[in-house]
C-alpha cells in the first residue's frame, strides 16, 4: 500500500487509477499496478537518457598502452 503526503495526493492517485481502469476495462487495483509499472519504466528510461547524455558530453580518453611501458611509473 502506498503512503501519501496528503489526502489530496491519495485522491489524485485514486482518480488516475480509476480513469486508467475505465480505459483498460480492468479493476482499479490492476490499474494501480499498471501505473506503478509505467512509472518504473519511465524512471528507467530517464536514467538511460541521463547516462547517454553524460557519455556523449565527456567521452572517455584512454591512453594507449604499449607492452614495454613501465606500468608502475606512469602518471
N, C-alpha and C positions, 0 to 999 in steps of 0.2 A: 504494500500500500504506500502510495506516495505521500510525502509531507508537503504541505503548502504553507507559505508565509502568512497568507490571509485567507479569509473565507471567499473573497472575490477571486483570488487565484484558483482556488478549488473549483468554484463555479465556472470560471472560464475554461478550465481544463475539461470539466464535465461537458460543457456546451460543445467544445471542439470534438470530443469523443462521440457525443450524441449525433452531431451533424455527419461525421465520418461514418458512423454506424448506419445512418439513413442512406448514405451514398452506396455503401458496400453491401447493405442488406444483411448485416450481422448484428450481434449484440453490442451494447456499449462497452462491455468488458473486453470483447475481442478487438474493438476499435481502439481501446486504450493500449492494448498490446501492440497493435499495428502502429499507433502513434509513437510509442517508445522505440519500436524497431526503426521507423523512419528517422527519428531523432538521432539514433545511434549511427545510422548510415550517413546522415548529414554531418555528424561530428567527424566521422572517419574521412569523408570527402574533404572537409575543411582542413583537417590535419595533413592530408596528402597534398592539397593545394599549397599550404604553407611550406611544406618540405620542398616541393618543386620550386617555389619562389626563392627559397633560401639557397638551394643548389644552383639555380640559374644566376643568382646575384653574386655568389662567391664560389667559383669553381675551384676544385682542389688543385693545387700546384704541387707536383711531385718532382723531386729532383731525380735524375737518372742515377741508378746505382750500377757502378762498374764492379766487376768481380774482384779487382785488386784494390778497391778503396779500403782505407782503414776505417772500418765502421765505428770504432770507438773514438776516433779523433775528429769526426765531423761535427760541425757546429750547427 
